[in-house]
Structure formats: C-alpha cells, structure tokens
C-alpha cells in the first residue's frame, strides 16, 4: 500500500506534467476553432457521430481515427460531452463551455483566440524570457519583430481587423457588466468619451441603455476609420498621449494595462484635463489581487504575461492602481468588482 508521501509525490509529478504539456490544450482548441467544430455540431441540432462530423468538414476529413482522438481530447477539456448511441458509436454534443467557441455567439471568445493564433503573436509569447533583460516596458513583440504591436497593426490591414474584432468581442462581454456595476454613475452624466474605444462596441451598448448621454469614441485614425456608422455616437481621431476630448466623464476600458506606468501617467493626466471638477474617470481593467481564489484569478495572471509579450504593460494590484491615480493627480477612487475578469475603478479629480 502506498504511503501518503508516495501519493503526494505522484500528484505533484502529475501537476508538473500538466503544466509542461499544457500547450497542447491551446493547440487542439485552436484547431477546434479553425475547423469550426463547435459551429458544425451546433448547426447539426443534435448529437453527432465522428463520421458525420468528418463529412461536414471543409474539406471533408479522411483521417477519422485522428478526428476521433481529437474529439476525445476536447471532451476531456470539457468542451464536448461524449456518449454512446445504440450502435456503440460515440456521439458528441456541445457543452456550456464549448458554446463560447461558437463563431457568432454573443460572448464568443473566437475573435480573441484568432488574435492569439497569429504567427507574430505566438512568436512573441515564446520570447517573453528575453524581457528579463533591458527596459521593462519593451515587450517581446517589439524585441522579436522590431516594432510595436500598435505600429504593426497600423500598417497591416489584416492584423488591424483581427485586433479590432478581438477588442470588440471583449467589449461585448464587458459592457453589460460595466452598465450593471455603474448604472448610477452613468445616469448622472451628460457626455462620455471612450478613450481607446476601438470601433465603438462598448459605447454602442452604453448609448442604447442611456440615450441621453452624448457618446464619443476616441482612437487612432486607422482604428476610427473602420468604425461602423452609428447615429448616437461621434467618432474622433487622435492620440491619447497628446490630448483627450472634453466630457463629463472619460472611459478607459482595457487600455491602461497595455502601458507602463510612465505612459499611463501621460494618459491619465490628459484625462484629468478633459473632465470638470465634478466629473469622473471610469477605468475598466484587471485588478489582479481582488479575488479570493475565484475561477478567473488564473486568467488574470495569464493576461499579465500576455502584456509582457505583446504590449509592454502590466496588470496591476489595487495598491498599484491607487498609487498610479494619486500620482496622476486624482483625489481618490472607488474599486468595484464585476462578474468578469475586469473591475470598475471610478476616479475623481
């Protein structure tokens, strides 16, 4: 009979193996998205067999043995359920987790996954160790590719479109949580500028809920020019490091985590200039130490590593957020947790 020490050793060894080989979870899930397996099963309308799934692929799959093994792995990850039909053939159904990998689902993470699937993104992720040397604010992307992610996206239409759609998909998840957490805050303002607001997805949701608010999306010219027309939203092109349009309130949704403290201070000071003494700054971003072991804590720390790889910024603790805002001249702030990765930070001039 094994001793407690031997059992603990096996468990520890298994955990290390899981971390070492964890890359395969991402690889197989990426191919699930690339092959649109979730969409095929969803559109099938009922549980599907491997031969049926193979014939539905484009082009059709000729290696059904490997497809069966891939589906078994994805079921192990909890993205599909597997059962037996009357003929002992395995049949697969989509789980509640797997539904977030449907291409057109309201809260689909497929656009964000497509951003991670890009060759340049993967190369940057693999090079994060190089960031242990030199300037802390230079991300792996820039070290590997010789220019920043923002510079590259401004010149590469495909990269720009994929990045904008990834940010838009994130906003579709975040905006309802923001509205729920800040309903009283938003009801009291007449004008709102979304700095770094991308193609206006967040403001679209806010404007729909609060039509009395004059909404303006503010972003770089190559981003704003791809924004769809919306009668309730104005689009202004510019650089947040130079100025921010005036409004009762300024929104920074998933912006500051992209930048080091020095750059954040420039942005925050411009935001402070843009709002009146009675105004407010609304930050929606990750607070890495706010949870008490909730399901998203691990993801928050993964995002921190992604900032090292792609942007040169960081995910901040509550203490770091308060210090940053105080240094920028804000008198105080309130931090409110939401049911998403991000928290809402309301700062006052």
C-alpha positions in Angstrom: 0.0 0.0 0.0 1.3 3.4 -1.0 2.3 5.8 1.7 0.9 9.4 1.9 4.3 10.7 0.8 4.3 8.5 -2.3 0.7 9.5 -3.2 1.6 13.2 -2.8 4.7 12.7 -4.9 2.6 11.2 -7.7 0.1 14.1 -7.5 3.0 16.7 -7.6 4.6 14.9 -10.5 1.2 14.9 -12.4 0.7 18.6 -11.8 4.2 19.4 -13.2 3.5 17.2 -16.3 0.2 19.1 -16.7 2.0 22.5 -16.7 4.7 21.2 -19.0 2.4 19.8 -21.6 -0.4 22.4 -21.2 0.5 24.0 -24.6 -1.5 21.1 -26.2 -4.7 22.4 -24.7 -4.3 25.6 -26.7 -3.1 23.8 -29.9 -6.1 21.5 -30.0 -8.6 24.2 -29.0 -7.2 26.4 -31.8 -7.8 23.7 -34.3 -11.3 23.3 -32.9 -11.9 26.9 -33.8 -10.1 26.7 -37.2 -12.3 23.7 -38.2 -15.4 25.3 -36.7 -16.3 22.0 -34.8 -18.5 23.8 -32.3 -20.5 25.5 -35.1 -20.9 22.3 -37.0 -22.3 20.4 -34.0 -24.5 23.4 -33.0 -25.9 23.6 -36.5 -26.4 19.9 -36.7 -29.1 20.3 -34.0 -28.5 17.0 -32.2 -25.6 14.9 -31.0 -23.2 14.0 -33.9 -21.1 10.9 -34.7 -17.4 11.2 -35.8 -18.2 10.0 -39.3 -21.0 12.6 -39.6 -18.6 15.3 -38.3 -15.9 14.2 -40.7 -18.2 14.5 -43.7 -19.2 18.0 -42.6 -15.7 19.5 -42.5 -14.4 21.5 -45.4 -12.6 19.8 -47.0 -14.1 16.5 -45.6 -11.8 14.7 -43.1 -10.3 11.5 -44.4 -8.5 10.6 -41.2 -11.4 9.8 -38.9 -9.2 8.0 -36.4 -7.3 11.2 -35.7 -10.6 13.2 -35.6 -12.0 10.7 -33.0 -8.9 11.2 -30.9 -9.1 15.0 -31.2 -12.7 14.9 -30.1 -11.9 12.7 -27.2 -9.3 15.2 -26.1 -11.7 18.1 -26.4 -14.3 16.2 -24.4 -11.6 15.7 -21.7 -11.2 19.5 -21.7 -15.0 19.9 -21.1 -15.8 21.5 -24.4 -17.9 18.5 -25.6 -19.7 15.6 -24.0 -19.4 12.1 -25.3 -21.9 9.3 -25.1 -22.7 6.1 -26.9 -25.6 5.6 -29.3 -27.5 2.3 -29.8 -24.8 1.1 -32.3 -22.0 1.8 -29.8 -20.8 4.7 -31.9 -19.5 7.7 -29.9 -21.7 10.8 -30.2 -20.7 14.3 -29.3 -22.6 17.3 -28.0 -21.5 20.8 -27.2 -21.2 21.8 -23.6 -22.0 25.2 -22.0 -18.2 25.9 -22.0 -17.9 24.9 -25.7 -20.7 27.4 -26.7 -18.3 30.3 -26.1 -16.3 28.9 -29.1 -19.2 29.4 -31.5 -18.2 32.0 -34.0 -21.3 34.1 -33.8 -22.2 33.7 -30.1 -22.9 36.9 -28.3 -20.0 36.4 -25.9 -17.8 34.3 -28.2 -14.1 34.3 -27.5 -13.2 33.2 -31.0 -12.1 36.7 -32.1 -9.7 36.9 -29.1 -8.4 33.4 -29.9 -7.8 34.3 -33.5 -5.6 37.1 -32.3 -3.6 34.6 -30.2 -3.4 32.3 -33.2 -1.5 34.8 -35.4 2.1 33.8 -36.1 3.6 37.0 -34.8 1.6 36.7 -31.6 2.8 33.2 -31.0 6.4 34.1 -31.7 6.1 37.0 -29.1 4.6 34.7 -26.5 7.5 32.3 -26.9 10.0 35.1 -26.4 8.8 36.5 -23.1 12.0 35.3 -21.3 14.0 37.9 -23.3 12.1 40.6 -21.3 14.2 39.8 -18.2 16.9 41.9 -19.7 16.8 45.5 -20.8 14.0 48.0 -20.5 10.9 46.6 -18.7 8.5 48.4 -21.0 9.8 46.9 -24.2 7.5 43.9 -24.9 8.6 40.7 -26.5 6.7 41.6 -29.7 8.9 44.6 -30.3 12.1 42.7 -29.4 11.3 40.0 -31.9 9.7 41.9 -34.7 11.5 45.3 -34.4 8.4 47.4 -34.0 5.5 47.7 -31.5 2.2 45.9 -31.9 0.4 49.2 -32.5 2.9 50.2 -35.2 2.5 46.9 -37.0 -1.3 47.0 -36.8 -1.4 50.5 -38.3 0.3 49.1 -41.4 -1.2 45.6 -41.7 -4.9 45.7 -42.5 -5.5 42.0 -41.6 -3.7 42.4 -38.2 -5.7 45.6 -37.6 -9.0 44.0 -38.4 -8.3 40.9 -36.2 -7.1 43.1 -33.3 -10.2 45.4 -33.6 -12.6 42.5 -33.7 -10.9 40.9 -30.7 -11.3 44.1 -28.7 -14.9 44.4 -29.9 -15.7 40.9 -28.7 -14.2 41.7 -25.3 -16.3 44.8 -25.1 -19.5 42.8 -25.9 -18.8 40.8 -22.7 -17.6 43.7 -20.6 -20.2 46.3 -21.4 -23.2 44.6 -19.7 -21.1 44.2 -16.6 -20.0 47.8 -16.8 -23.6 49.0 -17.1 -24.7 46.8 -14.2 -21.9 48.0 -12.0 -22.0 51.7 -12.9 -25.7 52.3 -13.6 -26.0 55.1 -11.0 -22.7 56.6 -12.2 -23.7 56.6 -15.9 -27.1 58.0 -15.2 -25.6 61.2 -13.7 -23.6 62.3 -16.7 -24.4 64.1 -19.9 -21.3 63.3 -22.1 -18.9 60.4 -22.2 -15.7 59.9 -24.2 -14.4 56.3 -24.6 -10.6 56.8 -24.9 -9.1 54.0 -27.0 -12.6 52.8 -27.7 -11.8 50.9 -30.8 -14.7 50.6 -33.2 -17.3 51.8 -30.7 -18.7 48.5 -29.5 -18.8 49.5 -25.8 -20.3 52.9 -26.5 -23.0 51.3 -28.6 -24.2 49.3 -25.6 -24.0 52.3 -23.3 -25.8 54.6 -25.8 -28.6 52.0 -26.2 -29.1 51.9 -22.4 -28.5 55.6 -21.8 -29.6 57.5 -24.9 -29.4 60.8 -23.0 -25.6 60.5 -22.9 -23.6 62.2 -25.7 -21.1 59.5 -26.6 -17.8 59.9 -28.4 -15.3 57.2 -29.3 -11.7 58.4 -29.4 -9.0 56.4 -31.0 -6.2 56.4 -33.6 -7.1 57.3 -37.2 -6.6 53.8 -38.6 -8.9 52.4 -35.9 -11.7 55.1 -36.2 -11.9 54.8 -39.9 -13.1 51.2 -39.6 -15.8 52.1 -37.1 -19.4 51.5 -38.4 -21.7 54.5 -38.6 -23.9 54.9 -35.5 -26.2 58.0 -35.2 -25.8 58.0 -31.4 -22.0 58.0 -31.4 -19.5 60.6 -32.6 -16.0 59.4 -33.8 -12.9 61.5 -33.1 -9.5 60.5 -34.3 -6.5 61.5 -32.2 -3.7 60.3 -29.9 -4.5 60.0 -26.2 -0.8 60.8 -25.4 -1.5 64.3 -26.9 -5.0 65.2 -25.8 -8.4 63.8 -24.8 -11.7 65.4 -25.8 -13.6 67.1 -23.1 -16.6 65.4 -21.4 -18.4 64.9 -18.1 -16.8 61.5 -17.9 -13.9 59.6 -19.6 -13.9 55.9 -20.0 -10.7 53.8 -20.3 -11.7 50.2 -21.0 -8.8 47.7 -21.1 -6.4 50.5 -22.1 -4.1 51.2 -19.3 -2.9 47.6 -18.9 -1.3 48.0 -22.3 1.2 50.6 -21.0 3.9 51.0 -18.4 3.4 53.5 -15.6 5.2 56.3 -17.3 2.8 56.2 -20.4 -0.2 55.6 -18.1 0.6 58.8 -16.3 0.5 60.8 -19.5 -2.8 59.3 -20.5 -4.3 59.8 -17.0 -3.2 63.5 -16.8 -4.8 64.2 -20.2 -8.0 62.5 -19.0 -7.9 64.7 -15.9 -7.6 67.8 -18.1 -10.6 66.7 -20.1 -13.1 66.4 -17.2 -14.6 69.1 -15.0 -14.1 69.2 -11.2 -17.4 67.4 -10.9 -16.5 64.9 -13.5 -15.1 61.4 -13.2 -12.8 58.9 -14.8 -14.1 55.3 -15.3 -11.4 52.7 -15.7 -12.4 49.1 -16.6 -9.3 46.9 -16.1 -8.0 43.9 -14.2 -7.1 44.1 -10.5 -5.0 41.1 -10.0 -5.4 40.7 -6.2 -9.1 41.4 -5.9 -10.3 37.8 -6.0 -10.2 35.3 -3.2 -9.4 32.3 -5.3 -12.2 32.8 -7.9 -12.3 31.0 -11.2 -10.8 33.9 -13.1 -7.7 34.5 -10.9 -5.6 32.3 -13.1 -6.8 34.1 -16.3 -5.9 37.4 -14.8 -2.3 36.3 -14.3 -2.2 34.9 -17.8 -3.2 38.3 -19.1 -0.3 39.8 -17.1 2.1 37.5 -19.0 0.4 38.5 -22.3 1.1 42.1 -21.5 4.8 41.3 -21.2 4.6 39.5 -24.6 2.5 41.9 -26.6 2.2 45.4 -25.2 4.8 46.2 -22.5 2.2 47.0 -19.9 1.0 45.1 -16.8 -2.0 44.0 -14.8 -2.0 46.0 -11.5 -2.8 45.3 -7.9 -5.2 47.5 -6.0 -2.3 49.2 -4.3 -0.6 49.9 -7.7 -3.8 51.3 -9.1 -4.3 53.7 -6.2 -0.7 54.9 -6.4 -0.9 55.4 -10.1 -4.1 57.5 -9.8 -2.7 59.5 -6.9 0.5 60.3 -8.8 -1.6 61.5 -11.8 -3.4 64.0 -9.5 -6.7 62.2 -8.8 -8.0 62.8 -5.3 -9.4 59.3 -4.8 -11.0 56.3 -6.3 -13.6 53.5 -5.7 -13.0 50.0 -6.9 -15.9 47.7 -7.7 -15.7 44.1 -8.6 -17.7 42.7 -11.5 -18.5 39.2 -12.7 -15.9 39.4 -15.4 -12.1 39.5 -15.5 -12.1 43.3 -15.0 -13.1 45.6 -12.2 -14.5 49.1 -12.4 -12.4 51.8 -11.0 -14.1 55.2 -10.5 -11.6 58.0 -10.0 -12.3 61.6 -9.1 -10.3 64.9 -9.9 
